[in-house]
Amino acid sequence: MTTVAVTHKTIRLKHGNTRYIEAGTGHPLVLLHISSIEGGADDYLASLDVLSSEFRVIVPDLLGWPPSDTQENIDAFPFLVDFLREFQDALGLKTWHVCGVSMGGWIAGLFAYESPDRCDKVIIGGHPFTGAPNRNMLSFTAESVTSDDKVREWIENVSRGHGVDTEALVQEKLAKIHEPGFAESFANVMRTMGAPANRDHYAVIHRLPRMRLPYLVLIGERDKAAMELKDQIAAALTDSAQLKVIASGHRMHLEDPELFANTVKEYLNS
């Protein structure tokens, strides 16, 4: 159960509105979410008590993810990284820690690689480091979008007991998904993220040896795909980087939120 005060806020950027969660005070820590349309900032609610005790935790619903606004022709990787820079500027922040899981880990790694002056420490969690093919993304259409019932179930599971209005969160997300053109725009994001040339070009494994700031690669021992890459990841680390395996799976912030949060907190305080 979350006991810290959690605030949902909205900020206006060039594409439209971005919704985000804020909790705690201290050095800023931005958390980045997974790729599914039902996922988002609220997935991290169970981690906020631990992390907000030390940091000003900021969790955006990324460009193109409901209930934030979208825009046409989003090319997933460069657009999302550039979105983070604009979001950081709009908040008036010069630097922050950045942490993400799955897709969020991918974007965190790219952001840190491209803008090391904007980051302090980085955590790249449970992510396809080599850019292996993702056929589900490549064939994604508006009809592939998660059903309303499944979206509701997801939001209820991640938000109940954490001091927020679950029904309001469900309605806000569904209303955005059903706005004209939103599902089509999301499908385009998925296809650009699934395109083999994009996944290979933006693969983080090629960037790990050239990262210019401290970072932690965090993988779950039940994440078969990540564990198969463990030795390759370890060989790519810089001297200031770390690799840690925890007793969790791919979506560690959802499967074991307290373990995830304490691991993040320990690393950032080290």
Salt bridges, closest charged atoms under 4 A:
GLU22 OE1 - LYS9 NZ 3.36
GLU22 OE2 - ARG56 NE 2.74
ASP42 OD1 - HIS8 NE2 2.82
ASP42 OD2 - ARG19 NH2 2.83
ASP61 OD2 - ARG19 NH2 2.78
ASP69 OD1 - LYS176 NZ 2.39
ASP82 OD2 - LYS14 NZ 3.68
ASP82 OD1 - ARG85 NE 3.51
ASP89 OD1 - ARG118 NH1 2.96
GLU114 OE1 - ARG85 NH1 3.27
ASP120 OD2 - HIS27 NE2 2.54
ASP148 OD1 - HIS178 NE2 2.84
GLU153 OE1 - LYS150 NZ 3.74
GLU156 OE2 - ARG152 NH1 3.53
GLU156 OE2 - ARG160 NH2 3.59
GLU167 OE1 - ARG152 NH1 2.72
GLU172 OE1 - ARG19 NH1 3.24
GLU179 OE2 - LYS176 NZ 3.17
ASP223 OD2 - HIS250 ND1 2.84
GLU228 OE2 - LYS224 NZ 2.65
GLU255 OE1 - ARG222 NH2 3.16
ASP256 OD2 - ARG222 NH2 3.11
